[in-house]
Amino acid sequence: MEINALYYLIPSLIMFCCGLYGFVTRRNMIAMLISLELMLNAVDMNFVIFNRFLFPEQMEGMMFTLFAIAIAAAETALAIAIIINVFRSVNNVDVRELNKLKF
């Protein structure tokens, strides 16, 4: 039984659009990071979906997705460290307040 790829691509598109909206509209760095992770997860879903429907006997899309998840975890750890350092110096994680860090 063949299932149409649109049943998987539509939720991925909705996830990406929600992440993009959250990244553009939020000014809190934690909320922006969560929105960025939502967009990365939507892209990972697309890798798996296209691999499943274009090359069902190969695993390149799955391996690339696992690699992307590992990179996203490292990126999140680095971003949290940067956010903590910004909070220590400014006592706020609002993006509008970051102009205080300029010389």
N, C-alpha and C positions, 0 to 999 in steps of 0.2 A: 504494500500500500504506500503510494507516494504522497507525501505531504508537501504542500506548496511552501516555498521559501518565504513568502510574504507573511505567513503566520509567525515567523521568527524575526523577520526584519522590521516589522512595524513596532513591536515592543522595544527593539534596539534603537530605532529612530526616536521613539518617545523618551527613552532614557537619555539619549544624547541631547535632545532638545531641552529636557528638564535640567540637565547639567549645564548646558550653555546658558540658559536663562539664569540659573543660580549664580554662575560665575560672573555674568555681566551685571546683575542687579545687586549682589551682596557686596558689602564693604568690610565685613569681618573676614580675616584671613583664614580662620578655621572653616567657615562656611564656603569660602572660595576653594579651599583644598578638598572638601567633601564633594563639591560640584565637579571639580577636575577629576576626581576618582570615579565619579559616576560616568563622565564622558569616556574615560579610559576603559571602564567595564563594558560600555556599549560597543566600543571599538573591538574589544576582545570577543564579544559575542559575534560580531560580524566576521571576524577571522574564522571562528568555529563554524558558523553557518555557511560561509562560502566554501570552506574546505569540505564540509559534509555534502554539499550539493554539486560542487564542481569536480572534486576528486575524492569520492567516498572511500576508495581503497588506500589512500595515502594519509599520512599523519602530520604533514608539514604544518598545517593550520593549527593543529592542537599543540604541537611543540612550540610554535611561535607564540601562541597564546600563553603557554606556561612561562616562557621567557619574558613576555610583556608583563605578566603578573608579578614576577620576581623584580623586574625593573621598577614597577609601580610601587612595590613595597619599600624598596630602597629609597625611591624618590619621596615617599610619604615620611619616612623616618628623617630624612634630611630636611624636609619642609617643616616638620614639627620642631626640630632643633632650631631652625631659623626663627620660627614663630616664638619659641620660648625665649630666645635671646632678644628679640624685638620687644617682647612683653617686659623683660627685665629692665630694659633701658627706657621704655616709654610708658609702661604700666597700662598699655592698651593695645589691642590687636586690630584696631580700626585702620583701614588703609589710608583714610584721609589724614590721620595723625602722623603718618610716616615722614612728612616733610620736616619734622623736628629732628630727624637723624642727619639732615644735611649739615655741612660745615658752615 
